[in-house]
Amino acid sequence: MAVEHIARRVFDLSMASVLVFERSPETARLATQSLRGFGAGKVREVYKHDDAMAYARENPLDLIVADPEAAKGRALDFLRWLRRSGLEPNRFVPIILVAAQTPSSMIATLRSTGANFIIAKPYAAKTLLNRVEWVGKDKRPFVETAAYVGPCRRVGPGGLPLGRRGRRAADTVIAREAC
């Protein structure tokens, strides 16, 4: 019987520091168990806006997994604050939002926080792993404008639509290699 070789992805999270900002201990525990199962070395769960801010001020982060409804919706305030905070390197940390409700009107609001990815709940651990790997390999530039701070939203290889000239001259663009 021949053994088929399957190429495996190698992604080492053993030194990663992850902040899980959830609305309930039960859902936080599921995310934490998944992340630890993927090999994440340090996972911290928080449920309050002030705890998230304090932790981000004191600890370098490699990833944030957050429910936008955590802390009675103040998780989005935390993420907006973090992106504009000037806390280096945490303001550039990849953010994966895990939302129970994902109507198109809410997706626009969630994207405006500067999140790298949005996952709809309930999600499989495999989905979370795929998104963690994706943001870990993502090399989009970081954009900072008056209205938005976060990774560039252009993910396709096609470039600008025909007839478009590019970014407005007033926009400030900060290019950073994604974490």
N, C-alpha and C positions, 0 to 999 in steps of 0.2 A: 504494500500500500504506500503510495507516494504521499509525502507531506507537502502540503502547499504552503509556501512562504507568503505571509501577508505583511506588507510594509506597515509599520506602526509609527504613529506620531509620537515624538518624544517632547514632552513639555514638562519641565521641572518647576514645580510650585513650592518646593520644600522651604525656600527662603522667603516666600511671599507673605506679606502682611495684608490681610483682607479685613475690611470693615463691612459687616452685615447690619444694615439699618432696616429693621422690620417692624411691623405693627404688633406682632404677637410673638411670645416666646416659642410657640409651637412651629410657626412658619420659619422663624429664625433658626431654630434647631435643624429643620430639614435642609435649609440652605447650608448651614454650617457643616452638617454631616456630609453633604455632597462635596463641599469644598475640601474638607479634610480627606475624604475618600479619593479626591483627585491629587492629594499630596500637599495641600496648602499647609504651610508650617505654623502660621499664626492667624487665627480667625477671632475677631472680636465682635460680639453682638451688642447692639445698642437699640434702645426703643424711644429715647427722648432726644429732641433737637439739641439741647444744651450738652448732653453727653456726647453726641456725634461731633459737635464743634470742639469740645475739649479734647477728645481723642485725636481728631485731625490736627489740632494745634501742637500736640505733644508727640505724635508718632508718625514716622514716614509710612505712607501707604502705597501698596502696589495695585490694589483693586478695591472698588466699592460696589457692593450689591445692595440695592435699596428698593424698597417698596415706596412709591410716591405717596401712598396714603399713611405711611408711618408717621407717628407723632401728630396725629390729626391733620395730616397734609403738610406738616412743616418740613418734611423730608426734602421737598422741592426747594424750600427756602434755604435749607442747609446746602444743597447742591449748587444753587445759584451763588450763595455766599462763598463757597469753596472755590468755584471757578474764578471769581473776581477778587479773592482774598489776598493774593500776592504770596501765599504760603507755598514756597518752593520746597520740594517738587510736588506737593500734594494737589496743587491746583490743576495739574496736568494728569492726575491719576485717571485711569480708565474707569468709567461708571457704567454698570449694567443695571437698568431699571427692570424690576419684575412687577408688573401691574395686573391687578385682577380685572380691571376694566380697560379696554383698549379701543374705544370708538375713534374714528379718524379725527374728531375734534380734540380728543384728549392726546392723541399721538403728537399733534402739533405743539401742544403745551409741554409735553414731556421732552420732546426734542429741543425745545428752546432752553432747557436747563443745561444743555451741554453734555447730555448723556451720550455714550458711545453706542449703546445698543439698548433695545427695549424688548423684553420677553413677556408674553402673556401667560398669566397663571391660569390653570395649573400647568407646570412645565415638568418635563422629564429631566433627570439628572444629566442625561446625555446632551440635551439641548443646552443646559447651563455650561457644560464642559466645552461644547462647540463654540459658544459665545466667548467664553474665557480665552480659549485658544485664538479665536478671531481677533479679539482686542489686544491680545499679547503680541500678535504679529502685525497689527495694523500700523501703518507708517504714514497715515494722513497728517498733514500739517495742522497745527493748533491755530485757530482763528480767534482774534479778539477785536470786536467792534463795539459800538455803543449799544447795539441791540442783542448781541450774541457773543458768548465766550464758550469755546469747546472745539472738538475736532471738526475739520472741514466736512461738510455734508456731501461733497462730491465723491462718490465711491466708485462710479463707473469709469471705465477706461476711455470713453468716448470724448471726453473733454467738453468744451462749451458747445451749445447748440449753434447751428449755422446762423450767422448774422449777429451774434452776441460779441461784445467787446471785452468782457472780463470784469474783474472787481472794480467797484467804484474807487476812485483815487482817495476819497476821504476815509475809507476803511483801513484800519491798521491790521496787518497780518503778522502774526508771530508764528514762525514755523519751528516746530520742535519735533524731534523724533518721538513717536508714541512710546509710552512705557511698556 
